[in-house]
Structures are given as C-alpha cells and as structure tokens.
Amino acid sequence: EDEKSTVETAISELEAAAKEDDHDDIKAKLEALDNAFLPISQKIYADAGAGAEGMDPSQFQQGADNAGNNNQADDDVVDAEFTEVDEDKK
C-alpha cells in the first residue's frame, strides 16, 4: 500500500511538471516515478520467477511436440488450387 501511494504521488508530481512544460523538471519527475515503481516491478518479476522454478523444462518440449500433432486428425483435408470466376464473364 505504501508503494502504491509513492507511485501515485510521483505520477501527480510528473503531471504537474508536464503542465509547467519544464523539460528538466519533467525528466527529474519521470526518473522519480521510475524509482518509485522499481520495487513493485521487482516483486512482480520475483513472483513470476518463483512460479516457474517448479516447472520441468521437459514439460515445455512435450507441449511443443503435441502442438505439431494437431494435423493428424485432419486426414480428410485436400490441398487444392482454384480460380475465381467473375460473375459478369460467365
């Protein structure tokens, strides 16, 4: 919750700087916003990495192997060429 309020404050300060059109102040406020959001993004990546740790890499390969086998059930498919006929020329 504290991180959220820090980010919201940084956003408000950046919006105020944008209204003043002071490029140096905008850059400073943008950097402050980046720094305020950094702990949140680190938590997101840490949580995502923790979920992937328990996965076996061979599971990814099995999924890729099965994805290529989807066409086996479609044995009735015929590859054909056609020519579109203009209705006016019939």
Secondary structure in CASP SS format (residue, H / E / C, confidence):
PFRMAT SS
TARGET T0000
AUTHOR 0000-0000-0000
METHOD secondary structure of the structure
MODEL  1
E C 1.00
D H 1.00
E H 1.00
K H 1.00
S H 1.00
T H 1.00
V H 1.00
E H 1.00
T H 1.00
A H 1.00
I H 1.00
S H 1.00
E H 1.00
L H 1.00
E H 1.00
A H 1.00
A H 1.00
A H 1.00
K H 1.00
E H 1.00
D C 1.00
D C 1.00
H H 1.00
D H 1.00
D H 1.00
I H 1.00
K H 1.00
A H 1.00
K H 1.00
L H 1.00
E H 1.00
A H 1.00
L H 1.00
D H 1.00
N H 1.00
A H 1.00
F H 1.00
L H 1.00
P H 1.00
I H 1.00
S H 1.00
Q H 1.00
K H 1.00
I H 1.00
Y H 1.00
A H 1.00
D H 1.00
A H 1.00
G H 1.00
A H 1.00
G H 1.00
A H 1.00
E H 1.00
G C 1.00
M C 1.00
D C 1.00
P H 1.00
S H 1.00
Q H 1.00
F H 1.00
Q H 1.00
Q H 1.00
G H 1.00
A H 1.00
D H 1.00
N H 1.00
A H 1.00
G C 1.00
N C 1.00
N H 1.00
N H 1.00
Q H 1.00
A H 1.00
D C 1.00
D C 1.00
D C 1.00
V C 1.00
V C 1.00
D C 1.00
A C 1.00
E C 1.00
F C 1.00
T C 1.00
E C 1.00
V C 1.00
D C 1.00
E H 1.00
D H 1.00
K H 1.00
K C 1.00
END
